[in-house]
Amino acid sequence: MKSRASTASLKSCKGSVPFTTRLTLRPNRGRCIPHAIAAPEGIRGQASDALPKEDGFAHQFTQQDFKKFMQGYRSQYEEISMWVDDNDIEGELPKELAGTLLRNGPGLLEIGGKPLTQPLDGDGMICKFAFKDGKVHFQNKYVRTEALMKEQAAGKMLYRGAFSVGNPSGGKFFNPFNFAVKGIANTGVLNWGGKLLALYERDLPYQLDNDLKTLGKTTLGGAVDTEKQFFGAHYRVVSEPDASKRLIGFNFVEETTLSGGNGVVHFWEFDESFKRLHKTQHKMPGGTFGFIHDILVTDQHYIILENPISMNFGKLLTKYTVAKACLAECLQYESSKPTKIHVIKRPGKDSSVLGSKAHAVFETTPFFSFHHANAFEASEGRLVVDTVAMTGIDFGNNIDSGTSVFEGKPGKGVFTRLVINGKTGKVVRHPVVTDRAAEFPSVAPVACGKPHQHAYTAGSRVVGEDKWGPQQVVMKVSMAPGLGTDTPFSQQQASTDVWDAGPDQFAQEPIFCPRPDAQTEDDGWVFTMVYDSVSDCSHLAVLDAKDLKSGPVARIKLPQRIPYGIHGSFTEQYLGPAPEAKPQSYNISKAVAHDGVPVYA
């Protein structure tokens, strides 16, 4: 495989790493001032001993590196709204950059002084970078969910998250068969049809105004009409033949029957005004625990990857029911079962893969996948799916064990191409990048559901088949759309372009922003939030999508730490304030609500 890379490190600061493992987090309410919060003894300002000078990448993630990484898992209580001073922009913002970058993630990692056992259970905080006329306005604000307001008023935990053990409120009563989890609005964020939405897959969306104030839950005008009112944190936006755009959202619910159970997926298609055009239901027999977090959509199909996951009922009864394990820990990976690929015909579309059938299921060798890059129809009745595949996952793995979490192939994401043959029913799996762990894959919006040449992922700076680490680089994977279909697959026919944020830096999900009047698929910029463990601050890196290795064209430095986020999106709409807007700040430890009414600065 052809590769090119560079290393860069932010030396001073004035300005998603998702895990399915449990950890202990320590409270910290302080706003970020460079070096005001000390790094662990012996690591501040030092590069990892494992960093080879000749190639700029590490071949081992050390315990010192791990300590740096863990600094990013601390709460941020301060909400701020401000125009970023020109002196806090390193490099130069592209003059033609206009629109708004939105990010969502868990910002509050303890409640009433009690740390959460897993950051994915943290309350959602939206970050917004609004670009206009060469300037940028930054704002972060918590989603005032019903649960957040009630817990902050009570000063203690009241709800159980997917990774919570026992009764979080500390009460004696614990109903182990109540599988409801706290609605935290912490995963995705979407601006569509005049609605700004914070998303979490086990709840309805929360609608926000452009100032990020919470308006409340929404069923999207009654569109979400399933018995369990969930709307997934992932979605796809595709272009139709008439150049109009469609938003496709979904939810996944469990259906229990006397003979076992099924997974049920509902898809909704919306036009650009958020009018619902179609609703499709698809049942997955035996797929109750298929862990459907993301979907794929092409011109003709919806696609679901059903993971080989089952419930360990022995652990559920002996551990979970007596508050010795969380619900997620009772899920187990089944290496003897296949991964199933469900292909469903979109309403009103002809299928070059399914023919007259409405849907079909294709099986392949087992792997687990959280996130997918893209899918498209190929020649001769085939489908191409680019995803990040793991050879296994352990939901009970404990990150407190340190660097051992990043050793061995299970849990390591590999950028992978799947070729599905609708005529033969066979699936061929092609690992594309095997020496660098990948996560959070995406493509340019113009390529969604269509043949693409480039994909972008966050990746590990630790290289090697069996060792990896958290996300510290942004990687562009380039290959011909026909690789694996029209031409035989070869890893040598794929190339990577890598920007390494540096040994003290931790990058997050890359988000593509097209240049106005872009002439090529990769004509634009890639955004990634970066946490600097030396200064204990965060910044936004703006990369040239055509040349990642050269490093950011601009860094937007923030005066505080932003805990590791999950997902984001870019909208061409400007959602920022007027130029004369004054800076504001508010510490949510004062209150997030009075008598159930949200409180802000």
C-alpha positions, -999 to 999 in steps of 0.1 A, spaced: 0 0 0 12 35 -9 14 59 20 24 94 29 23 111 62 35 140 83 37 149 120 26 181 136 22 192 172 5 222 187 30 236 212 8 261 230 -29 266 235 -52 295 237 -79 280 224 -140 103 191 -127 81 207 -155 59 214 -151 30 239 -173 1 248 -153 -5 279 -158 7 314 -135 31 332 -134 53 363 -135 90 357 -124 117 382 -144 149 384 -129 182 373 -149 213 369 -122 237 360 -121 258 329 -90 253 308 -60 276 313 -28 263 298 -9 242 324 -34 252 352 -43 215 354 -12 196 357 -4 166 335 5 134 353 40 135 368 68 130 343 49 133 310 42 170 305 58 183 273 75 150 266 71 130 234 64 92 236 96 71 238 80 49 212 79 77 186 105 68 159 120 99 145 125 84 110 88 80 102 69 101 127 47 73 140 47 51 171 50 13 172 38 11 208 13 29 230 30 33 263 16 38 298 28 75 296 8 79 264 -22 63 281 -21 88 310 -21 116 284 -51 101 267 -71 97 299 -68 135 306 -94 141 279 -120 122 298 -130 149 323 -161 170 324 -164 206 311 -189 226 332 -183 259 314 -205 269 285 -191 297 264 -201 317 234 -175 339 217 -160 352 185 -126 336 181 -99 362 181 -76 363 151 -46 358 174 -61 324 184 -62 312 148 -29 296 138 -25 297 100 -53 312 79 -90 303 76 -100 298 40 -119 329 29 -145 309 11 -152 287 41 -189 294 51 -214 274 71 -215 257 105 -197 227 119 -217 209 146 -203 184 171 -220 163 198 -205 142 226 -206 134 263 -195 165 283 -206 157 318 -188 126 331 -199 127 368 -232 135 385 -234 148 421 -196 141 425 -201 105 415 -181 95 384 -197 76 356 -183 41 349 -183 48 311 -181 81 292 -206 70 266 -232 75 294 -223 112 297 -248 140 291 -247 155 257 -229 188 249 -232 204 215 -202 224 201 -207 248 172 -182 265 149 -200 291 127 -179 304 98 -186 337 79 -165 363 61 -132 348 73 -143 348 110 -155 320 133 -178 320 162 -176 292 188 -202 280 212 -207 250 235 -239 242 254 -255 212 271 -287 197 258 -312 203 286 -327 168 285 -354 158 310 -329 135 327 -301 161 330 -324 187 345 -339 162 371 -305 148 381 -289 182 385 -318 194 406 -315 162 428 -277 165 430 -274 127 423 -279 100 397 -314 90 391 -312 70 358 -294 40 346 -272 42 315 -263 13 292 -230 10 311 -244 17 346 -242 -10 373 -270 -15 397 -292 13 409 -274 46 401 -295 65 426 -282 44 455 -316 33 465 -323 -3 478 -348 -11 451 -333 -23 419 -355 -38 391 -330 -58 370 -356 -64 343 -362 -27 336 -339 -23 306 -348 14 300 -318 37 298 -313 74 304 -319 97 274 -287 117 271 -288 133 236 -251 128 233 -243 110 200 -253 128 168 -263 163 156 -282 172 125 -295 204 108 -322 196 83 -355 212 71 -353 241 96 -347 218 126 -315 215 146 -315 182 164 -294 164 190 -296 126 186 -294 95 208 -305 62 195 -327 52 225 -347 84 226 -365 109 205 -344 138 191 -341 170 211 -347 201 190 -325 232 196 -326 267 184 -297 283 166 -283 296 200 -283 259 211 -311 264 236 -332 233 241 -368 235 228 -377 199 238 -383 165 224 -398 161 189 -415 133 170 -407 153 138 -442 163 132 -455 128 141 -432 110 117 -417 89 144 -448 68 151 -433 35 162 -444 20 196 -409 27 210 -403 63 201 -366 61 192 -347 79 163 -312 67 156 -281 88 160 -270 80 125 -286 89 92 -277 94 55 -283 122 31 -285 111 -6 -291 130 -38 -320 119 -61 -319 120 -99 -338 153 -99 -309 168 -78 -331 170 -47 -318 156 -14 -333 130 9 -327 124 46 -330 88 56 -332 82 93 -340 49 112 -345 32 145 -338 -2 158 -360 -19 184 -361 -53 199 -392 -75 195 -396 -103 220 -416 -134 210 -424 -168 226 -400 -184 202 -372 -160 208 -369 -125 194 -364 -103 164 -347 -71 156 -369 -46 138 -356 -17 118 -378 12 106 -365 36 79 -380 70 72 -373 91 41 -378 129 44 -377 156 18 -357 189 23 -386 205 42 -387 175 67 -419 161 51 -420 123 56 -422 106 22 -418 69 31 -417 46 60 -403 10 57 -402 -17 83 -378 -46 81 -377 -76 105 -345 -94 113 -354 -129 127 -332 -137 157 -315 -103 154 -327 -90 188 -291 -81 198 -276 -73 164 -263 -40 177 -275 -18 148 -258 16 154 -253 28 118 -270 23 84 -261 26 47 -282 39 19 -276 38 -19 -295 49 -49 -316 17 -47 -312 2 -13 -311 4 25 -283 -18 40 -279 -31 76 -250 -50 90 -262 -73 117 -234 -81 141 -230 -116 156 -239 -106 191 -260 -125 217 -271 -120 253 -253 -140 279 -283 -149 300 -262 -166 326 -242 -134 332 -275 -114 331 -290 -135 359 -259 -140 380 -241 -107 376 -265 -80 362 -294 -88 384 -273 -85 416 -256 -53 404 -222 -68 396 -223 -60 358 -238 -34 335 -263 -44 308 -237 -39 280 -213 -64 297 -239 -91 292 -236 -89 254 -212 -113 239 -195 -117 205 -202 -150 188 -172 -159 166 -190 -190 154 -219 -171 138 -218 -151 106 -222 -114 101 -254 -108 82 -259 -81 56 -295 -71 51 -303 -54 17 -337 -38 14 -352 -22 -17 -360 15 -12 -396 25 -20 -402 32 -56 -368 20 -67 -357 -8 -90 -330 -31 -77 -301 -42 -98 -291 -65 -69 -323 -80 -57 -343 -82 -89 -380 -87 -80 -373 -94 -43 -380 -68 -17 -351 -78 5 -324 -104 9 -298 -115 36 -262 -122 27 -238 -139 52 -201 -135 56 -173 -145 80 -179 -129 114 -168 -94 123 -182 -65 143 -188 -30 130 -200 2 146 -196 26 117 -196 24 79 -181 47 53 -204 43 23 -220 18 -1 -230 19 -38 -243 -3 -66 -215 -18 -88 -216 -37 -121 -231 -71 -126 -256 -70 -98 -231 -63 -71 -229 -40 -41 -198 -24 -25 -197 -16 12 -168 2 28 -168 -2 66 -146 -6 96 -145 -42 107 -133 -57 140 -125 -93 144 -142 -93 178 -153 -71 207 -154 -75 245 -180 -53 261 -166 -62 295 -131 -52 288 -119 -27 314 -99 3 302 -86 7 337 -62 -21 328 -42 5 307 -24 -1 275 -34 -38 273 -68 -26 259 -49 -17 227 -31 -51 222 -43 -79 200 -66 -78 169 -100 -80 186 -113 -45 190 -90 -31 164 -109 -15 135 -97 -23 100 -109 -3 70 -125 -30 49 -143 -33 15 -171 -59 12 -183 -69 -23 -218 -85 -23 -228 -105 -53 -266 -104 -56 -266 -132 -82 -245 -158 -64 -252 -147 -28 -215 -146 -20 -197 -119 0 -160 -112 -5 -142 -94 23 -111 -73 14 -91 -57 43 -78 -25 29 -56 -9 56 -44 -36 81 -15 -19 98 -33 11 113 -65 10 134 -94 31 120 -127 44 132 -153 71 123 -152 66 85 -170 90 62 -170 102 26 -177 136 10 -215 143 10 -216 143 -28 -205 107 -28 -230 93 -3 -247 63 -17 -227 66 -49 -193 53 -61 -166 71 -42 -128 72 -45 -119 87 -11 -128 80 25 -117 97 57 -112 81 91 -97 88 125 -68 64 131 -42 52 155 -7 66 153 5 32 165 12 10 135 14 -28 133 -9 -58 128 -15 -65 165 -8 -32 183 -29 0 181 -40 29 202 -66 57 204 -73 81 175 -44 105 170 -43 108 132 -66 116 103 -63 92 74 -75 94 39 -80 61 21 -81 63 -17 -89 36 -42 -108 32 -75 -145 26 -70 -142 -5 -92 -114 -21 -71 -127 -55 -61 -154 -56 -88 -142 -43 -122 -106 -51 -113 -91 -76 -89 -86 -63 -54 -50 -56 -43 -40 -36 -12 -12 -21 -34 -39 -4 -55 -51 16 -24 -32 45 -10 -33 65 23 -26 101 31 -21 106 69 -18 136 91 -4 128 126 -15 153 153 14 143 175 22 122 205 5 146 230 -26 151 207 -58 131 203 -78 136 171 -115 128 167 -140 121 139 -131 137 106 -159 157 89 -156 167 53 -167 202 41 -168 207 3 -153 238 -12 -180 260 -29 -181 250 -66 -159 220 -59 -146 203 -91 -136 170 -76 -148 146 -49 -120 156 -25 -121 194 -32 -126 208 3 -115 206 39 -115 180 66 -123 192 102 -112 173 133 -114 183 169 -81 177 187 -74 175 225 -39 187 235 -29 169 267 0 193 274 -21 225 275 -53 207 285 -71 226 258 -88 217 226 -85 231 191 -102 225 157 -78 215 129 -88 225 94 -70 202 68 -68 204 31 -86 173 19 -63 169 -11 -32 171 11 -37 159 47 0 152 52 10 188 50 -10 195 82 -37 220 90 -42 252 70 -57 266 102 -60 257 139 -88 273 158 -76 274 195 -102 272 223 -96 285 258 -109 253 274 -109 215 271 -137 198 252 -141 162 263 -138 136 235 -169 138 213 -187 113 192 -203 125 160 -208 157 141 -220 172 108 -215 203 86 -242 225 72 -239 252 46 -263 273 67 -248 299 90 -261 292 125 -240 318 143 -249 352 159 -246 387 145 -211 402 143 -218 425 173 -226 395 196 -209 398 230 -190 369 246 -209 349 272 -201 322 297 -220 301 322 -210 274 346 -237 247 347 -228 237 382 -249 267 393 -281 252 377 -293 239 344 -330 244 352 -354 260 377 -387 241 382 -381 222 350 -374 253 329 -339 254 314 -315 281 327 -287 296 305 -263 325 307 
